[in-house]
Structures are given as structure tokens and as C-alpha cells.
């Protein structure tokens, strides 16, 4: 009687109690043995957790053994998943429609009830959650800019959640706050800023990082905006390329600047911003009475992976006294590679940089950074000095209480996994990883030119790991260019993707862009991917699209 | 030779190579044995990982055994930490100043280098990181609104990071997207909204949730703001109480509305907004030419834990056609308790609600939700329809691609740990947890009145788990009220806190508020905390402050 049900916080329902009592009787002997034994011996008594509920875990008295056993069993489940994800023989996904999952497949119910489940059932729920999810670590998952599963990064995440802390003050996160400082300095140095410049913060994703850059730029030119709002300012204009990420527009909408005041600058065939177009856009905007103040250049566009000409853009920004931001969310990783970092030449002239280590550097989601060249701006722009957090009469150097730099107040610890990966790989390890991903892209580019039925979306060798292409099924190969062919071709990628999802063998994205109908975009950011996977992808597209 | 160094991505440096070769020779025999054995046997050969680097982990060929062993060893470290955190005999923190940690304590170096470390060193780094951090799960950590370490929530986080996915589309996160839907509906029902209303999204923290509410409210009244910006709108005004969270002002600054257009409404002695003050503020603002559109009411203020009078505020909002938001980041958890949910009466009349399960419900950081009553607004307000993500020609119901509802684009999976905890506790389990925290607060409130040397900041019984008080050292007990006493009293809490940090035995926050000098704020959100911990806190304050 001094067992589970007494410690349980939900003892009201008599059915639950009765069931528990039955189980208790059945397993009482076993439980006693477990409680007597040390944790190592305990491991041999699996699965004793089937009689326990969550209130038997720590911090309940005597919960140590159950906790250890529960987490060990969880580890076995996660390890099984990790090992399976690494095998090419396993599926990337096992697709089900929303209604199928909602109806409950093989007893997997998403619904929540008033009563607790046993730990045994919790572990079953964990297994099912992984089973019906998408295996983003699979070497043949090419669907997103973030992929792969770095085991050191994973270890970092597990530790982070165990520490369960918050980035607002040094007081509660001394080590993580200092790691953030170390990493930000490191990244600023790699961008090419000098030791006496550079500031920044880890953000929940690249869009928020880009939003920060506009926010700080606006404050830099018009500090009164903080108290008085946009109505006290002239009508500002933002410039970004037509291939840039939609977060620039989204940020302008959120910040009360209006998405129509984001002016889209034309790109060349390979997706790079054309400097003279930027210059003439700025002049035209001024003539319309707008006040240009911010230019976003992109290092690694989302679809083509293009790098804007940073030095030319910096010259123009300098000439017009505009804030230059570089959105290197995707392309920043290339700075780690001696072979590829020259593609970002001129980035050091930017006043702010977005860089997402969770993309090209393989850090688990989320890990995104905004770097600001001028120190103190971020703090001035965002601080409100809430006294319940940021007391000035603390016994340590309160400049380490970085929470007031942020707009989020409480901030998830995204830094540790990244720090740990850097320790484990060294800067050089990240460089090798980037090189490998770009080699895969080059291999795909070569294969596309050699194989029948494939057509490149743009002819130049890709600069990043994005490769864009159409698959032309045999029946379409003789068709002349024109609207009829376009209409048919537009449907090919979605139909192949549909079949891919049903088969679950591989996953790749597609989209239209400008006047170009749906094409595949393959991206490489998972260092587990090998050339054989590239071959497999092309074979699979051919196999699935051959009859279209 | 076919071992580690060949698979290593950083083979360039000859010193590293040499060291590795030496190690290889030394451990070759051991390694061979490990590679021959199954994983269970392998466990007996600890620590073989000392010869490996991260490139030996999965997905490297043959990396399965090393991976298992590495993660098992990590689990041992984390389990050791978890067990220790649950013990009262352990310290809450082991304080070091920033410069001490930066200099490197006992070989723990934060600096990052070009070369990789061995897995053995990585595990040492993990141990050190935990060692110098703050134990937020300790039953005597009262410093923040989030505390405790829920083991099921932790399991959820570990699985989430293993799945390493992103919330933008159903395609890559089918299960998590549906869990978000289930949880949002559940929470909307608990708030009191009908089945045919309610929308929402998980956000990176309560500040961002509050920001969302203002963003959506602004769009609801002035949809043109999305494209044209704030300059196309009249000068809007926001109302919130002087005790409310600073995120309302911060959001107004970010959104380009200006922090001075956030009008602070007076509170009564216990920190509740005074409805007639709200009414007169609205009228006064209108007379000044401002356009009121949004009122933030608070359920559980940050310092006092006060609940605003929601029905009165709702009446005023209804009369003036204003958006009513309830910031229940801290107080939302009380909705789970039959005993306490009446404190939020009238919340169902709000048009939006912020609710952070990572606070009162004990979900690991971060887990915050914005609920919006009117469906579709969130999507309309934020969508930009990026075609590389949100294709309309997908083979499933694309209304499940919820990413375009968000401002973040990529979104961390914060939902699974919460879902898993709900499964494990049931709604009732959360209710019991909340009740227990509030019982601790009542116990502290009683003790403060019984013990000598303590003074309550406000006389009423606390509504939430916040208890605010001064400690008056013996030498100050005879002093008459006035500036001299205030000056001295103002220094008491910081000095006691300083000593607390040095001792590491307990951690509690303090702050001034309005005309009140520094006082302690104790909050209870960790279900591991018992009455004995409350007694300990008061004993410790007395012991540390007795001579001041």
C-alpha cells in the first residue's frame, strides 16, 4: 500500500486505482526485488516499469531505480531509431494522411485524456511517434536545408534539456552565457570582423535573425522609433533580391514597415542580385519619396544557392549610407571551408549577418545566429531593464546578463550543442563536412549532364550544394518549348514526389520559380550522404517518372 | 590503418595523426575485441571511446558500437546529474565569476580550436558543463517561474532532438503537426472557447506569444498594415497594467508601434488592474487623439502573481470594441486545477490568450502557446505563401502545412514533450501538480506571518504561487518607516542573495517594484519542492541575514 498509488498524484478514480492494485499484486514480488537491488542488477528485470506511472519517477522518494530503468529503455528506443536511420535499407518515411493518423493507426492514439498512462505505454507512444515521423537523418532525405543527425549535437541537446535552463541571466546560465560569447566571437572573426567590433545573439531561426537585423538597422538610423513608432519616421524602404528568402518581407510586415516597402531587386540567370539594378531601384525609390535604409544581400539563396556580389553591394550601400545585411543563413557554413569561403568575399563589409549553424553545419535544430557589427546597438535597441530579472545590484559583472539584448526575454539554450560539436570536430571538421556536401552537389551536377532525361534549371556549376533540375519523361522529350510543354512539365515533379512519398525511399523538394515551372531542388547538408545516394536519387526519379 | 584516422575528416595535422597512431597501437587489441562483440558485451569494455573521435560515431561505417557506447556513457552522466539534482543534500549552484570560468577551472576550457577532441574529452566537457551550471531542478531553486525537471518531459525532449524535425510542413513533421492541433484544441477547450472557434500556434516563449497577439489584433482591425505598414494607420494605443510583463512594451517597440503608446493602467494594492482606471485611460487616450485597439490583461503577474478582473475588463473591451488579450503565461496553469481555475473567470471572453506550459505546468523549456479565438486570422496575418515550402499541389490536405501561420518559418518542435507529459499525467495530474505548488505558497505565507523578522509586501493571501516579502534583520527591527529604513532595507535582499549564491544552498529572486524597495519573490513551480524546503529557505535567509 506504501507503493505507487500513494505517491500518485491522481488517485481519485477508482477504476485506475483498482487496475493499479491488480498490477501491484501481480508484480509486488518483482518490485520488491527491484527496490532491493542496485541499478545494474535492476537492468536485468526488464520491463518492471510496466507497473509504474510518471509519479514513480524522480523526484519521488525511491524513484531512482525506476527513473534509471525508464531512461535506459528510452535510450534503447532512441538508439534503435538512430541505427535504423543510418541504414540505407530503411525507409525515409512511411507516409499516412492526416485523417489516417488521427483515426489512430495500430492503437497509436494522439488523443489526450484526464487519466495517466503507465510508463510502459509512454514508451510505446515514443516508439510510435518515431515510427510515423519522417527520418530527417536518413542519407536520402534531401527535402530541407537542414538534414542529418549529428550524434555529438544530439548529445548536446540531451544535456541541454537535462540542464533545463534559460539564457536571460548569467545567474541561471553561467556556462551557456559564456559559451554564447565564445561562439559569437569565433563566428565574428570568421566573418572577418576585427576584435573590437561585433555583437550578436542566438535566435529561434533564420527569419527571426533577419528580423533582428532590420529592427537594429531601423533603430540605428532612427532611435526614436523605439518609443514613438513608425509614424514618427519617414516611409522607409528595404531592398532585397527577388531570389532572397521571404523572411525579409515577413519581417517588414511584422515590424510595421509594410511588405510593399520591400523592393525586390532583379537577379541574373544564376540567381545573383544585379548591382546596377540595386542602384537604380534605390534611386527610383528615392524619387517616389521613399527613404532607403537597408539592403539584404543573400549568401546562398534558398532555391538556387546563389551568392550575391557582396563587394559591389557594399560599395552601393556605402555610397548611399545604407545598412548592409547579409542573410547567410544557408551559405554561412561555407565560411568554414578554405576551398569555398571566397564565395562570401565582401561579407566582412556587412553591418549584420544571419548565419544558421543548423543548416550547412549540421547542428540539430534550432541554431541560428544574428551578428551585428557595431557593439551595444542590440542592447540599446531592445533593452527595457525589467527589474525582476536585470537587477544592477548583483554581485557579478551584469554585462553578462544578456537577456535584455533579446526580444524574447526567456531564451532557449541553443548554444551548447554547437559548442560541443565544435569541440568534437574542430573548425577543420566543419570545413571537411562542408566540402563533402559540395562534392556531392558537383557529382549530381555532373550526373545530370551525363544522364538522359534530365535538364538543368541554370547552366552554371552550382556555387552552393543546391542543384536544380527537371526530369523530362520519355513521352515529353520531343516536345518543342512552349506553354503546352510547360503545362505538362509543371505536373511532373509533384507527381514523382507523390510517388516518392508513398514509396518512402527518398525525399526531395520541388517548386516553381518566376517563369520556371515546377523543378526539383536537391540540397546536400547531411554528411552521411554518399555518391551512391545521388545515383539512387536519379535512378528513383527515372523509375517513378518514366511513365508520366 | 583502416581505423579511425582514415575515416577522420581532419587528417591533415601530423601531430594529431601521430597521437592517434600511438593510441591506436595501444588500444588496437581492445578495439578489435569490441568490434567483434555485441553491444551488451561491449558495455563491459569501458572506456573504449577514449580512442575515438566524433567521426567514428554513426553514420560512419561500423560506428554502431561506438555510438551506443558513447550515448550510454552520456546517459550515465546525465542520470548522475538527475539523481543528484533530486537530493536536498546537493548544492543548487557552485558559483564562479565570469572571469573565473573564462580562465578555465580545473582544465575546463571554453575555447574552441581547429582540431577535434576525442570522445573521452567530449564526455569530460559534458560533465564540466553540468558541474558549473545551475541546478534548476533542485527542490530549493526558487529563482524563476520555470523550475523543476519533469522526467517525462525530458524524455520528450530527447526524442524530439533525435527526430530533429521542423514544424513548417506536414510533409516533414506529420505526427508533431497533428499533436500541435490536438493540444491547441485541448487548451482552447480548457480556456472555455467553443468547438467552432480557436486557433493558435506554439511560440518561442511568452514574449513572442504576446507579440503575436498584438500583431494579429492590429491586422484584425487594420489588415492594410501588412502591406502598407504603420504609417498608413492612425496612432494606435495599447493598454496594460503597471504590474504586467514588460513584453507588452517590448512588442510595441518591435512592431513599430512605439513603447510610449503602451499606456500603463493603475493597479490596486495586490497588483490587479483597476477597471475604472482602464476606462478612464481609454477615454483620456482618445481625447489625446490616440486610437485604442488592444488591452492586455494578466493572469498571474510576474512579481505578485495577481489576476486581473477579466470580466470587468471584457465588459470595457466590449463597450469600446477593443481586442482583449490575456497574458496567462504564468497563470494559465491554474486552469488545470478545479480548485483554482475560478481565478481566471472571464478568460473565455478574451480574443487571444498566452499560456506557457513551461512555467506552471513544469514542461521543459521552451513551451509557450498563443491562442487566438477567431480562426484564420493568424494565417491571413502572416502568410506569404513561399512556394518552395507551401506548394498547393501536394498530395495531402495542405491546410496541415501550418508553417505560414508563423513568423518564424522554421519552427522548433516544442509540442512533443508537452503531449507526452499529458499522456503520462492526464489532465488531472497537471491539476494535482498545480495544487501542490499553491499549497507550498500558502504554507510560506503562513510561516511568514508566524516567524519573527519577516514582513509581507502585500497582506492578502497570494492568489498564485508568488509570495513577496522582506526580511528585516534584528538591528533594523526598531526603525521607524521612512527613507533611512528604506535605504537600508533596499540592500538587505541583494546582500542575502549574494551570500546565498556563494553558499549555493538555495536560490530565490528579489526586485524593487514601484515605491517598494528590494524584496524577495518566492515562486513555486517545481512539484519536487516540499514544506521542509520552505522551512529551509526561511531558516537560511535568517541565518545569512541575521548580522546585516
Interface residues (C-beta under 8 A of the other chain):
Chain A: X9 X10 X12 X13 X53 X54 X55 X57 X58 X59 X63 X64 X67 X68 X70 X71 X72 X74 X75 X77 X78 X79 X81 X82 X83 X86 X95 X96 X97 X98 X99 X101 X102 X110 X111 X112 X113 X114 X115 X116 X117 X119 X121 X122 X125 X126 X129 X130 X132 X133 X134 X136 X137 X139 X143 X144 X146 X149 X150 X151 X152 X154 X155 X157 X158 X159 X161 X162 X163 X164 X165 X166 X170 X171 X172 X173 X174 X175 X176 X177 X178 X179 X182 X183 X186 X204 X205 X206 X207 X208 X211 X215 X218 X225 X226 X227 X228 X229 X230 X231 X232 X233 X235 X245 X246 X247 X249 X250 X251 X252 X253 X254 X255 X256 X257 X258 X259 X260 X261 X302 X303 X364 X365 X366 X382 X384 X386 X387 X388 X391 X393 X394 X395 X396 X397 X400 X407 X408 X409 X410 X411 X412 X413 X416 X419 X420 X421 X422 X423 X424 X425 X426 X427 X428 X429 X432 X433 X436 X491 X494 X497 X498 X501 X509 X510 X511 X512 X513 X518 X521 X527 X528
Chain B: X9 X10 X12 X53 X54 X55 X57 X58 X59 X63 X64 X67 X68 X70 X71 X72 X74 X75 X77 X78 X79 X81 X82 X83 X86 X95 X96 X97 X98 X99 X101 X102 X110 X111 X112 X113 X114 X115 X116 X117 X119 X121 X122 X125 X126 X129 X130 X132 X133 X134 X136 X137 X139 X143 X144 X146 X149 X150 X151 X152 X154 X155 X157 X158 X159 X161 X162 X163 X164 X165 X166 X170 X171 X172 X173 X174 X175 X176 X177 X178 X179 X182 X183 X186 X204 X205 X206 X207 X208 X211 X215 X218 X225 X226 X227 X228 X229 X230 X231 X232 X233 X235 X245 X246 X247 X249 X250 X251 X252 X253 X254 X255 X256 X257 X258 X259 X260 X261 X302 X303 X364 X365 X366 X382 X384 X386 X387 X388 X391 X393 X394 X395 X396 X397 X400 X407 X408 X409 X410 X411 X412 X413 X416 X419 X420 X421 X422 X423 X424 X425 X426 X427 X428 X429 X432 X433 X436 X491 X494 X497 X498 X501 X509 X510 X511 X512 X513 X518 X521 X527 X528
